[in-house]
Amino acid sequence: MDASPTPLWHKEVQLKRNEFLKVRGSVDTNIYYVRRGSLRIFIEDEWEEHTIRFGYAGSFLVALDSFIQETPSEFYIQAIKGCAISVMQKSRFLEFMESDALHARLWNSIKDQLLCDQLEREIDLLTASPLERYKRVFARSPQLFQEIPSKYIAAYLRMTPETLSRIKASAK
């Protein structure tokens, strides 16, 4: 009797608004696929939260540092809106990636894109004006502005919600 293949996604998770998928200090080696809703990945210091990334329907999320190193992460992953999320364990993911050269190339391409996106974000935060940051993020991810509340986008862009509101009004 042949064994059936193991499904890639081993479970579904439902989160309510403001619930956490992951908290700081935890090891999380899962990959998440957002089927419905939106989330944010952030860190916090003693003064404020710093939004690193968003996830919404059709996107993947991972606490990449913990996923790669299998160590506790400083990241939180929190639902902004109610979510339905598929979960894949790292062992299943690696098994899938190693099963085919095309899968391995795909994973390398995804990592390369993540790295380039992060470098572009760092350059934006260090060198670009608030208006330029807004325009670049809008050009890269227009869906972000439909899925994520402005207060979180403002935090991501390192500006106040009022500044973001003025920029949005002037950019129309």
Residue frames relative to the residue before (quaternion, step in Angstrom):
aa qw qx qy qz dx dy dz
M 1.0000 0.0000 0.0000 0.0000 0.00 0.00 0.00
D 0.3529 -0.7444 0.5302 0.2007 3.62 -0.77 1.03
A 0.4089 -0.6801 0.5490 0.2622 3.52 -1.06 0.78
S 0.4250 -0.6827 0.5210 0.2861 3.56 -0.99 0.75
P 0.5772 -0.5993 0.4140 0.3692 3.58 -1.07 0.63
T 0.5187 -0.6217 0.4907 0.3220 3.52 -1.17 0.65
P 0.4530 -0.6774 0.4878 0.3130 3.60 -0.83 0.84
L 0.5592 -0.6096 0.4422 0.3468 3.57 -1.09 0.70
W 0.7632 0.2982 -0.1532 0.5524 3.55 0.80 -1.04
H 0.2280 -0.8393 0.4811 0.1102 3.56 -0.40 1.19
K 0.8124 -0.0100 -0.0258 0.5824 3.59 1.19 -0.23
E 0.3515 -0.6799 0.6005 0.2315 3.51 -1.42 0.25
V 0.1426 -0.7705 0.6175 0.0688 3.55 -1.09 0.79
Q 0.1818 -0.7464 0.6315 0.1052 3.54 -1.06 0.84
L 0.0520 -0.7899 0.6108 0.0163 3.58 -0.88 0.93
K 0.3418 -0.6911 0.5948 0.2276 3.52 -1.15 0.68
R 0.6944 -0.4454 0.3560 0.4389 3.54 -1.29 0.33
N 0.8405 0.1724 -0.1946 0.4754 3.55 -1.03 1.03
E 0.5011 0.6243 -0.4550 0.3900 3.64 1.18 0.01
F 0.3961 -0.7193 0.5279 0.2171 3.54 -1.20 0.64
L 0.3202 -0.7039 0.6070 0.1834 3.50 -1.12 0.85
K 0.7817 0.0123 0.0362 0.6224 3.55 1.15 -0.76
V 0.1596 -0.7820 0.5951 0.0935 3.56 -1.08 0.72
R 0.6621 -0.5023 0.3858 0.4007 3.54 -1.29 0.48
G 0.7812 0.3372 -0.2653 0.4534 3.52 -1.12 0.81
S 0.6344 0.5176 -0.3367 0.4651 3.57 1.25 -0.15
V 0.3945 -0.6520 0.5882 0.2706 3.52 -1.29 0.49
D 0.0547 0.7968 -0.5968 0.0770 3.57 -0.79 1.01
T 0.0254 -0.8278 0.5593 -0.0346 3.54 -0.36 1.26
N 0.4478 0.6786 -0.4601 0.3568 3.57 1.15 0.55
I 0.2742 -0.6787 0.6471 0.2130 3.50 -1.38 0.35
Y 0.1843 -0.7958 0.5736 0.0606 3.53 -0.97 0.94
Y 0.1451 -0.7456 0.6450 0.0839 3.51 -1.13 0.80
V 0.2978 -0.7737 0.5375 0.1543 3.56 -0.62 1.16
R 0.2020 -0.7917 0.5702 0.0855 3.55 -0.58 1.17
R 0.7829 -0.0319 0.0618 0.6183 3.57 1.08 -0.78
G 0.7464 0.3990 -0.2977 0.4416 3.55 -1.15 0.68
S 0.3013 -0.7341 0.5688 0.2160 3.55 -1.30 -0.32
L 0.1354 -0.7800 0.6102 0.0317 3.51 -1.23 0.71
R 0.1993 -0.7440 0.6145 0.1705 3.51 -1.32 0.16
I 0.2531 -0.6984 0.6447 0.1802 3.51 -1.26 0.60
F 0.1225 0.8066 -0.5678 0.1095 3.56 -0.77 1.00
I 0.2412 -0.7002 0.6427 0.1961 3.50 -1.40 0.22
E 0.1795 -0.7799 0.5825 0.1425 3.55 -1.21 0.24
D 0.1957 -0.7192 0.6478 0.1573 3.48 -1.27 0.55
E 0.7448 -0.4088 0.2481 0.4654 3.60 -1.16 -0.17
W 0.7256 0.4406 -0.2444 0.4687 3.62 1.20 -0.33
E 0.8350 -0.0651 0.0923 0.5385 3.59 0.92 -0.79
E 0.4974 -0.6005 0.5290 0.3348 3.50 -1.41 0.11
H 0.1685 -0.7708 0.6085 0.0848 3.56 -1.13 0.71
T 0.2619 -0.7833 0.5488 0.1293 3.56 -0.41 1.25
I 0.2481 -0.7938 0.5481 0.0891 3.54 -0.81 1.11
R 0.8037 -0.0888 0.1405 0.5714 3.55 0.90 -0.96
F 0.2616 -0.7356 0.6014 0.1696 3.54 -1.33 0.37
G 0.1127 -0.7468 0.6459 0.1115 3.50 -1.33 0.34
Y 0.0500 0.7724 -0.6315 0.0468 3.55 -1.05 0.80
A 0.7948 -0.3372 0.1840 0.4698 3.56 -1.30 0.24
G 0.8045 0.2537 -0.2201 0.4898 3.53 -0.83 1.08
S 0.6795 0.4740 -0.3094 0.4668 3.61 1.19 0.02
F 0.4091 -0.6792 0.5604 0.2394 3.52 -1.36 0.41
L 0.0847 -0.7726 0.6270 0.0530 3.55 -1.17 0.65
V 0.0896 0.7656 -0.6340 0.0629 3.51 -1.20 0.63
A 0.3647 -0.6424 0.6109 0.2849 3.56 -1.18 0.57
L 0.2630 -0.8529 0.4243 0.1527 3.53 0.37 1.34
D 0.6339 0.5318 -0.3486 0.4404 3.60 0.94 -0.76
S 0.6966 0.4574 -0.2649 0.4851 3.57 0.88 -0.93
F 0.6148 0.5571 -0.3365 0.4454 3.57 1.05 -0.78
I 0.7274 0.4347 -0.2434 0.4719 3.59 0.82 -0.99
Q 0.7969 0.3421 -0.1586 0.4720 3.58 0.75 -1.06
E 0.2791 -0.7835 0.4969 0.2477 3.57 1.30 -0.38
T 0.4974 0.6009 -0.4394 0.4455 3.52 0.99 1.00
P 0.6537 -0.4925 0.3708 0.4389 3.59 -1.21 0.27
S 0.2698 -0.7703 0.5670 0.1108 3.52 -1.11 0.82
E 0.4787 -0.6506 0.5141 0.2885 3.53 -1.26 0.50
F 0.5732 0.6464 -0.3558 0.3564 3.58 1.25 -0.32
Y 0.2056 -0.6824 0.6844 0.1537 3.46 -1.39 0.57
I 0.0953 -0.7325 0.6653 0.1084 3.56 -1.23 0.54
Q 0.0111 0.8277 -0.5523 0.0988 3.55 -0.52 1.27
A 0.4711 -0.6596 0.5141 0.2804 3.54 -1.09 0.80
I 0.2774 -0.7269 0.6071 0.1613 3.54 -0.99 0.92
K 0.7491 0.0909 -0.0382 0.6551 3.54 1.17 -0.79
G 0.6722 -0.4588 0.3651 0.4521 3.58 -1.23 0.23
C 0.1277 -0.8320 0.5399 -0.0007 3.57 -0.89 0.98
A 0.1447 -0.6896 0.6961 0.1377 3.47 -1.42 0.46
I 0.0090 -0.8287 0.5532 -0.0842 3.56 -0.56 1.21
S 0.2732 -0.7243 0.6089 0.1732 3.55 -1.04 0.85
V 0.2151 -0.7955 0.5615 0.0752 3.55 -1.00 0.92
M 0.0645 -0.7748 0.6286 0.0174 3.55 -0.99 0.95
Q 0.3864 -0.7195 0.5313 0.2252 3.56 -0.84 0.98
K 0.6207 -0.5695 0.3955 0.3659 3.56 -1.13 0.71
S 0.6448 0.5294 -0.3425 0.4320 3.62 0.87 -0.86
R 0.6668 0.4843 -0.3015 0.4795 3.61 0.97 -0.81
F 0.6255 0.5406 -0.3248 0.4594 3.55 1.05 -0.83
L 0.6851 0.4782 -0.2909 0.4661 3.61 0.84 -0.95
E 0.6080 0.5471 -0.3383 0.4655 3.56 1.05 -0.75
F 0.6628 0.4973 -0.2887 0.4796 3.56 0.95 -0.92
M 0.6769 0.5002 -0.2980 0.4504 3.62 0.87 -0.91
E 0.7089 0.4550 -0.2540 0.4753 3.56 1.01 -0.80
S 0.5666 0.6339 -0.3735 0.3709 3.59 1.23 -0.27
D 0.8048 0.1020 -0.0199 0.5844 3.59 1.19 -0.41
A 0.5276 -0.6498 0.4458 0.3171 3.59 -0.93 0.88
L 0.6131 0.5520 -0.3456 0.4471 3.59 1.05 -0.68
H 0.6353 0.5185 -0.3232 0.4723 3.59 1.01 -0.80
A 0.6511 0.5153 -0.3149 0.4598 3.59 0.95 -0.86
R 0.6486 0.4999 -0.3172 0.4782 3.60 0.98 -0.81
L 0.6164 0.5421 -0.3393 0.4594 3.58 1.04 -0.76
W 0.6658 0.4933 -0.3054 0.4692 3.61 0.87 -0.92
N 0.6465 0.5021 -0.3259 0.4730 3.60 0.95 -0.78
S 0.6355 0.5227 -0.3208 0.4691 3.58 1.02 -0.75
I 0.6432 0.5118 -0.3154 0.4742 3.59 0.99 -0.84
K 0.6631 0.4920 -0.3087 0.4722 3.61 0.89 -0.87
D 0.6313 0.5289 -0.3322 0.4596 3.58 0.96 -0.81
Q 0.6662 0.4998 -0.2991 0.4659 3.58 0.94 -0.90
L 0.6290 0.5293 -0.3302 0.4639 3.60 1.00 -0.80
L 0.6585 0.5077 -0.3032 0.4656 3.55 0.95 -0.89
C 0.6729 0.4869 -0.2975 0.4708 3.59 0.88 -0.90
D 0.6302 0.5247 -0.3316 0.4665 3.60 1.00 -0.79
Q 0.6738 0.4925 -0.3009 0.4613 3.57 0.93 -0.88
L 0.6388 0.5125 -0.3285 0.4706 3.60 0.99 -0.75
E 0.6422 0.5181 -0.3196 0.4657 3.58 0.98 -0.83
R 0.6417 0.5166 -0.3181 0.4693 3.58 1.01 -0.81
E 0.6509 0.5130 -0.3197 0.4592 3.60 0.91 -0.85
I 0.6475 0.5038 -0.3176 0.4756 3.58 0.94 -0.86
D 0.6291 0.5381 -0.3295 0.4540 3.60 0.96 -0.88
L 0.6993 0.4822 -0.2799 0.4474 3.57 0.81 -0.99
L 0.7111 0.4623 -0.2576 0.4629 3.58 1.06 -0.71
T 0.8374 0.2638 -0.0906 0.4700 3.58 0.94 -0.80
A 0.7041 0.4925 -0.2771 0.4301 3.60 1.05 -0.62
S 0.5176 -0.6050 0.5076 0.3291 3.53 -1.23 0.58
P 0.6731 -0.4780 0.3537 0.4397 3.62 -1.20 0.28
L 0.6461 0.5166 -0.3240 0.4590 3.60 0.96 -0.82
E 0.6604 0.4977 -0.3085 0.4701 3.60 0.92 -0.86
R 0.6276 0.5257 -0.3370 0.4650 3.62 1.00 -0.81
Y 0.6437 0.5246 -0.3157 0.4591 3.56 0.93 -0.91
K 0.6870 0.4951 -0.2892 0.4465 3.58 0.79 -1.03
R 0.6723 0.4994 -0.3060 0.4528 3.59 0.91 -0.86
V 0.6684 0.4778 -0.3058 0.4811 3.58 0.94 -0.84
F 0.6339 0.5252 -0.3337 0.4594 3.59 0.99 -0.78
A 0.6591 0.5012 -0.3075 0.4688 3.60 0.97 -0.83
R 0.6792 0.4912 -0.2783 0.4690 3.59 1.02 -0.83
S 0.8369 0.0542 0.0588 0.5415 3.56 0.84 -1.02
P 0.0664 -0.8337 0.5467 0.0392 3.62 0.43 1.11
Q 0.5893 0.5874 -0.3667 0.4162 3.60 1.11 -0.62
L 0.5325 0.6421 -0.3922 0.3877 3.58 1.16 -0.59
F 0.7037 0.4825 -0.2585 0.4529 3.56 0.95 -0.93
Q 0.6517 0.4726 -0.3157 0.5021 3.58 1.27 -0.20
E 0.7424 0.4443 -0.2063 0.4570 3.57 1.11 -0.71
I 0.7772 0.3463 -0.1459 0.5047 3.58 1.05 -0.77
P 0.4893 -0.6620 0.4754 0.3106 3.62 -0.88 0.86
S 0.6408 -0.5914 0.3533 0.3389 3.55 -1.09 0.83
K 0.6267 0.5540 -0.3654 0.4083 3.62 0.94 -0.73
Y 0.6671 0.4778 -0.3045 0.4836 3.61 1.08 -0.65
I 0.6210 0.5238 -0.3380 0.4752 3.58 1.05 -0.72
A 0.6280 0.5301 -0.3345 0.4611 3.58 0.97 -0.82
A 0.6540 0.5022 -0.3148 0.4701 3.60 0.91 -0.87
Y 0.6364 0.5332 -0.3139 0.4605 3.57 1.00 -0.86
L 0.7251 0.4220 -0.2237 0.4961 3.58 1.02 -0.87
R 0.3931 -0.7448 0.4478 0.3003 3.58 1.36 0.02
M 0.5712 0.5138 -0.4269 0.4770 3.53 0.76 1.15
T 0.5828 -0.5639 0.4360 0.3901 3.56 -1.24 0.23
P 0.6214 -0.5295 0.4084 0.4082 3.59 -1.18 0.38
E 0.6219 0.5478 -0.3393 0.4451 3.60 1.08 -0.69
T 0.6421 0.5078 -0.3185 0.4778 3.58 0.99 -0.82
L 0.6447 0.5094 -0.3246 0.4685 3.58 0.93 -0.85
S 0.6413 0.5295 -0.3247 0.4505 3.60 0.94 -0.82
R 0.6566 0.4956 -0.3092 0.4770 3.60 0.95 -0.85
I 0.6566 0.5100 -0.3123 0.4596 3.59 0.93 -0.89
K 0.6455 0.5135 -0.3238 0.4634 3.60 0.90 -0.88
A 0.6655 0.5058 -0.3046 0.4566 3.59 0.93 -0.88
S 0.7055 0.4546 -0.2731 0.4703 3.59 0.95 -0.81
A 0.6546 0.5273 -0.3135 0.4418 3.60 1.15 -0.52
K 0.5658 0.6208 -0.3855 0.3819 3.60 1.21 -0.25
